[in-house]
Amino acid sequence: MEIRSLSAEEMSQARALWEVCFEDHPAFLDWYFRTRFQPQDGLGVFLDGRLLSFLHLSPRKIRLRKRLYPSAYLLALATAPAFRHLGLARALLTYALRHLAANQIFFTFLLPFNIDFYTRLGWGVWADHRLYLLPAAPTVKTDDRCRSPIAPPGAWQFYETNPDHKLLAGIYEQYFATWDGGLVRKDADWTCLLLDHTLDGGKIWLGAPALPAGSVTPSQPVAYALVQPGSPGGGPLLREMAWTDPVVRAAAIVNIKVIHWPSKSAPLALA
């Protein structure tokens, strides 16, 4: 048994194992394996040429203390069902950290399936997943950890659209300019995010100042929200939201809830 980088010829094995372990849309995987996942960024555990477990070390850059550092987004840790519970994932992750460190990459991040599994290996919790229960009435309390001013009624307009990602990127860059831990996104990063989002039935909402009476020129958007439908009977999943004006935040959350679930209380999960 050996752990090493993938070759171009072995990418078909990685694709097949991905499909066994995850439920991503085939169109997304077509694009991902053609454009996003390069063999040199994959590590695998092999036995006699058969891929038993693999991991994608997606190259990214992270902003910390106003400096950019190379990092890796650890994605799609997958192990063939017949070879699970044998320590392959642990061995692969340990190898991955040493492999990255040898290439002067010391920052990694991931979305864990099991927090304890990763904290035992040395990772720490960097962000959490919040769940808000919004009442049927269009009111919302701000979270003490992310307090925003309350916008006057009618001050904002929100609408579903399919904008060029460069519009979203401009809002995102301003939003994360003062945040430690913000990820730099290139065009391919936006394509990956929005393709995955829309194939899962997600929608894109923009928020902008309300138009003055008689005005025909659209206002410049100052916020966006990536909203997924959520589970049947449940509330929407607010996958991502960013803004250049913090006043719009609370109004946008209420708007999403009122439009999708106007007559009952429902949870709004903030990813």
Backbone hydrogen bonds, N-H to C=O, Kabsch-Sander energy under -0.5 kcal/mol:
donor,donor_aa,acceptor,acceptor_aa,energy
2,E,46,F,-2.2
4,R,44,G,-2.0
6,L,39,P,-0.9
6,L,42,G,-1.8
10,E,7,S,-1.0
11,M,8,A,-1.1
14,A,10,E,-1.6
15,R,11,M,-2.5
16,A,12,S,-2.2
17,L,13,Q,-2.4
18,W,14,A,-2.5
19,E,15,R,-2.2
20,V,16,A,-1.4
21,C,17,L,-1.9
22,F,18,W,-2.6
28,F,25,H,-0.5
29,L,25,H,-2.0
30,D,26,P,-2.5
31,W,27,A,-1.8
32,Y,28,F,-2.9
33,F,29,L,-2.7
34,R,30,D,-1.2
35,T,31,W,-2.7
36,R,31,W,-0.7
36,R,32,Y,-1.2
37,F,32,Y,-3.1
38,Q,36,R,-0.9
41,D,38,Q,-2.2
42,G,39,P,-1.9
43,L,55,L,-2.4
44,G,4,R,-2.9
45,V,53,S,-3.0
46,F,2,E,-3.2
46,F,44,G,-0.6
47,L,50,R,-2.1
50,R,47,L,-1.8
52,L,45,V,-3.2
52,L,50,R,-0.6
53,S,45,V,-1.1
54,F,78,A,-2.2
55,L,43,L,-2.1
56,H,75,L,-2.7
57,L,41,D,-3.4
57,L,55,L,-0.6
58,S,56,H,-1.0
58,S,73,Y,-2.3
60,R,71,S,-2.5
61,K,184,V,-0.5
62,I,69,Y,-2.5
63,R,182,G,-2.8
64,L,62,I,-0.6
64,L,67,R,-2.9
67,R,64,L,-1.5
69,Y,62,I,-2.4
71,S,60,R,-3.0
72,A,107,F,-1.7
73,Y,58,S,-2.9
74,L,72,A,-0.7
74,L,109,F,-2.5
75,L,56,H,-2.8
75,L,73,Y,-0.7
78,A,54,F,-2.2
78,A,76,A,-0.8
80,A,52,L,-3.0
83,F,80,A,-2.3
84,R,81,P,-1.2
86,L,83,F,-0.6
91,A,87,G,-2.2
92,L,88,L,-2.6
93,L,89,A,-2.6
94,T,90,R,-2.4
95,Y,91,A,-2.2
96,A,92,L,-2.4
97,L,93,L,-2.2
98,R,94,T,-1.6
99,H,95,Y,-2.7
100,L,96,A,-2.7
101,A,97,L,-2.4
102,A,98,R,-2.0
103,N,99,H,-0.7
103,N,100,L,-1.0
104,Q,101,A,-1.9
105,I,100,L,-2.4
106,F,104,Q,-0.6
107,F,70,P,-0.6
108,T,106,F,-0.5
109,F,72,A,-1.8
118,Y,114,N,-1.3
119,T,115,I,-2.6
120,R,116,D,-1.9
121,L,118,Y,-0.7
122,G,119,T,-1.2
123,W,118,Y,-1.9
130,R,128,D,-0.5
130,R,270,L,-1.4
132,Y,268,L,-2.3
134,L,132,Y,-0.7
134,L,266,A,-1.8
139,T,137,A,-2.7
146,C,143,D,-1.7
147,R,144,D,-0.6
155,A,152,P,-1.8
157,Q,208,A,-2.9
159,Y,206,L,-1.9
161,T,204,I,-2.5
167,L,164,D,-1.5
168,L,164,D,-1.0
169,A,165,H,-2.8
170,G,166,K,-1.9
171,I,167,L,-1.5
172,Y,168,L,-2.8
173,E,169,A,-2.7
174,Q,170,G,-1.5
175,Y,171,I,-2.5
176,F,172,Y,-2.4
177,A,174,Q,-0.6
179,W,176,F,-1.2
181,G,63,R,-3.2
182,G,63,R,-0.7
182,G,179,W,-1.0
184,V,61,K,-2.6
186,K,184,V,-0.5
190,W,186,K,-2.0
191,T,187,D,-2.4
192,C,188,A,-2.3
193,L,189,D,-2.4
194,L,190,W,-2.8
195,L,191,T,-2.3
196,D,192,C,-2.1
197,H,193,L,-2.2
198,T,194,L,-2.7
199,L,195,L,-2.2
200,D,196,D,-1.0
201,G,198,T,-1.7
202,G,197,H,-2.5
203,K,227,V,-3.2
204,I,161,T,-0.6
205,W,225,A,-2.7
206,L,159,Y,-2.5
207,G,223,A,-2.4
208,A,157,Q,-2.3
210,A,155,A,-2.5
215,S,212,P,-2.3
222,V,207,G,-2.9
223,A,207,G,-1.3
224,Y,242,A,-2.2
225,A,205,W,-2.4
226,L,240,E,-3.1
227,V,203,K,-2.5
227,V,225,A,-0.7
228,Q,237,L,-3.1
234,G,231,S,-2.4
237,L,228,Q,-2.6
238,L,236,P,-0.7
238,L,269,A,-2.9
239,R,226,L,-1.7
239,R,237,L,-1.4
240,E,226,L,-1.2
242,A,224,Y,-1.8
244,T,222,V,-2.9
245,D,222,V,-0.8
248,V,245,D,-1.7
249,R,246,P,-1.1
251,A,247,V,-0.7
252,A,248,V,-2.3
253,I,249,R,-2.1
254,V,250,A,-2.1
255,N,251,A,-2.3
256,I,252,A,-2.4
257,K,253,I,-1.9
258,V,254,V,-2.8
259,I,255,N,-2.2
260,H,256,I,-2.0
261,W,257,K,-3.1
264,K,261,W,-0.7
266,A,134,L,-1.7
268,L,132,Y,-3.8
269,A,236,P,-1.4
269,A,267,P,-0.5
270,L,130,R,-3.1
271,A,238,L,-2.2
271,A,269,A,-0.7
